[in-house]
Amino acid sequence: MAEAARKGLSTLNTIKTIISELKKVDKTFTPASAQYKFLMEQSRADQVTTRRYSKAENESESVAKLYLAYVQGTRRLNELQEKYKGGEKTVEESARLVGLKLPERKY
Amino acid sequence: MSVKLGFFVRRFVSNQASALTKPGKFYKEVTVVNELDEETGNQTHKILLDNRILKTQGGKVLKLHSYPLALAIAQEWSSQSEYLQLGQMRLTGLAFTAQDNPLEQSVDTISQKVLDYVDGDTVLFFNTENSKLHRYQMENWAPLINNLNSDLGTRVRASENILDCDVANANDKEKIDRWIRQHNFPALVGLQYATESVKSFIIAYNAIRHHIDTEVAIDAATLEQRTQAETWGNVEWSHGLEREELMTRLSAACLFIYFNSNNFTSKRI
């Protein structure tokens, strides 16, 4: 029983983290969103039903974690891509990199 | 002046034609519409971008049978900022692929492709040359093989010789094939995607059956690389990027399989 209660609690925490992650990436995400409502419903339903009906004992917790991993992974991937997005350097920039200067040009 | 103008024009034109330009976000609100299919009595769900219905690349209206999946796909679209990152919307991509089936795959071809992975599965080949790596492989990979064997009653074994070709015997493969074929077509698309992402059927299997979470699965899939990085250092722009990408691929595939295999909507009799 205590074990089951702990699991319910950790599902709840995962759902809370999902909500805070979604708020970070989606400015239109509010308690009025269908996604928000669904998540809240799940967290409530989880306390009663899943322990009885789910196939794997940790099913609801695992699914919540999968979704969290997906949302969090996508955000981090975007951040890393933004941080390291290359773009070629211009001739001037490459020259400056090795301490050289291009001759002045007059157009 | 003319040089500058030429530069500007070239730049503008090349941007227009480039395959690298991303489409802008052309909608504000994303909603899920539920419809009752008169013939089967099942609910189908569609995605609305403002007032346009989301269509697949094949030009058909995207129809989903799982409400949570529809919500998650809608969330992908509403999480986009200025430009659409279509390549990162993996659930949308999987749903499109499952519906359009662009490679004209069948249950047979997909199960064969997935089954082929077992013969060369990442976690079945241990390296004896590096004692640290070998220890990690015993710790991280052996439990995954055990999970598979105890669930399906197979006797798949790890090998220390990469030329070994009987890590799974015919009987084991038949049992695994039977498990694979329990899935419906969309779930199979997800299973193939998961397997190919982590280059291992066994890791994908463990993640799908909720034995391990995504983090542990990716650790197992990149075990050798991480062991090397312990010695030589981690390069964020390469290793970090790859890790997050694998995380999103595997978790999206597992979710896709789960939602297509567990239908919560009640059927009308």
Interface residues (C-beta under 8 A of the other chain):
Chain A: L22 V25 D26 T28 F29 A34 Q35 F38 A56 N58 E59 S62 V63 K65 L66 Y67 A69 Y70 V71 Q72 G73 T74 R76 L77 N78 L80 Q81 K83 Y84 Y107
Chain B: M1 V3 K4 K28 E29 T31 V32 Y67 P68 L71 A72 A74 Q75 S78 S79 Q85 Q88 R90 L91 A207 R209 H210 D213 T214 E215 E236 W237 G240 L241 E244 E245 M247 T248 S251 A252 C254 L255 Y258
